[in-house]
Amino acid sequence: MTLPKTALLLRIYLGEAEHDGPHPLFETLVLKARDMGVSGATVLRGPLGFGHSGKLHSAKILDLSHNLPMVLEIVDVRPKVEAYLEAVRDLLVSTLVTVETVRVLQYGQTRHELDL
């Protein structure tokens, strides 16, 4: 699979404690992306953050949170990102979702010219 020079970056911000039934929500979201043939998905776990509630979530030893911030990132073409968002819409209850246009320089062995 290759990606064109211009693609979309989807970010879903969620908490580590969020679940889809017995499964962590981030796991359900990644598996759905794989099932739908998305180019790839990465989950990043943050050591510190806060969301709409303003409550601080920290990985400090004395203040160990069970709901650390997480970000799921997906880069793909617009139709795939839109189809994925539609498929997971009902799972995204207390999340922040952003989409932005990005320039793809390399994906796997495919390299694009660097236009500065």
C-alpha positions in Angstrom: 0.0 0.0 0.0 1.2 3.5 -0.8 0.0 6.9 0.4 -0.2 10.0 -1.8 1.8 13.1 -1.0 -1.2 14.6 0.8 -3.2 12.7 3.3 -5.3 13.3 6.5 -4.0 12.9 10.1 -6.8 11.7 12.4 -6.2 12.1 16.1 -8.5 10.7 18.8 -7.7 11.8 22.3 -9.1 9.5 25.0 -8.4 8.2 28.5 -6.7 4.9 29.2 -9.6 3.8 31.5 -12.3 4.2 28.7 -13.7 0.8 27.6 -15.8 -0.7 24.9 -17.4 -3.4 27.0 -14.6 -5.6 28.5 -12.0 -4.2 26.1 -10.0 -1.0 26.3 -11.4 1.5 23.9 -8.0 2.2 22.3 -7.7 -1.5 21.5 -11.1 -1.6 19.9 -10.3 1.5 17.8 -7.0 0.0 16.6 -8.5 -3.3 15.7 -11.3 -1.6 13.8 -8.8 0.4 11.8 -6.9 -2.8 10.9 -10.1 -4.6 9.9 -11.0 -1.6 7.7 -7.7 -1.7 5.9 -6.4 1.7 7.2 -2.7 2.3 6.4 -1.7 2.1 10.1 -2.6 3.2 13.6 -0.5 4.2 16.6 -1.5 4.7 20.2 0.6 7.1 22.3 0.3 7.1 26.1 0.9 10.4 27.8 2.5 10.8 31.3 0.5 13.9 32.1 -2.6 15.6 30.8 -6.1 16.9 31.4 -9.3 17.1 29.3 -12.6 18.9 29.3 -13.1 18.1 33.1 -9.9 19.9 34.0 -8.9 17.0 36.2 -5.1 16.3 36.0 -4.1 12.7 35.1 -0.5 11.9 36.0 2.0 9.0 35.9 3.8 10.2 39.0 4.5 7.5 41.5 2.7 9.4 44.4 -0.3 10.3 42.2 -0.6 7.3 40.0 -3.6 7.7 37.7 -5.6 4.9 36.2 -6.8 7.1 33.4 -3.7 8.4 31.7 -4.2 10.4 28.5 -3.9 8.5 25.2 -3.9 9.6 21.6 -4.7 7.3 18.6 -3.1 8.6 15.4 -4.1 7.4 11.9 -2.7 8.8 8.6 -4.6 7.8 5.4 -6.5 9.2 2.5 -9.7 11.1 3.1 -12.2 8.4 2.0 -10.7 5.9 4.4 -10.5 8.3 7.3 -14.1 9.4 6.8 -15.3 5.8 6.5 -13.4 4.9 9.7 -14.9 7.8 11.6 -18.4 6.9 10.6 -17.8 3.3 11.7 -16.5 4.2 15.2 -18.8 7.3 15.7 -20.8 5.6 18.5 -17.7 4.7 20.4 -16.4 8.2 20.6 -18.4 9.5 23.6 -16.0 11.6 25.7 -13.2 12.0 23.2 -11.6 14.9 21.3 -11.3 14.1 17.6 -9.2 16.2 15.2 -8.4 15.9 11.5 -5.8 17.8 9.7 -4.1 17.7 6.3 -0.5 16.5 6.3 2.2 16.1 3.8 3.5 12.5 3.5 7.3 12.4 2.9 7.7 8.6 3.3 5.5 5.6 3.9 7.3 2.3 4.0 9.7 2.3 1.0 7.7 4.9 -0.9 9.4 8.3 -0.8 8.0 11.6 -2.1 10.0 14.5 -3.3 10.6 17.1 -0.6 8.9 20.3 -1.8 9.9 23.2 0.5 
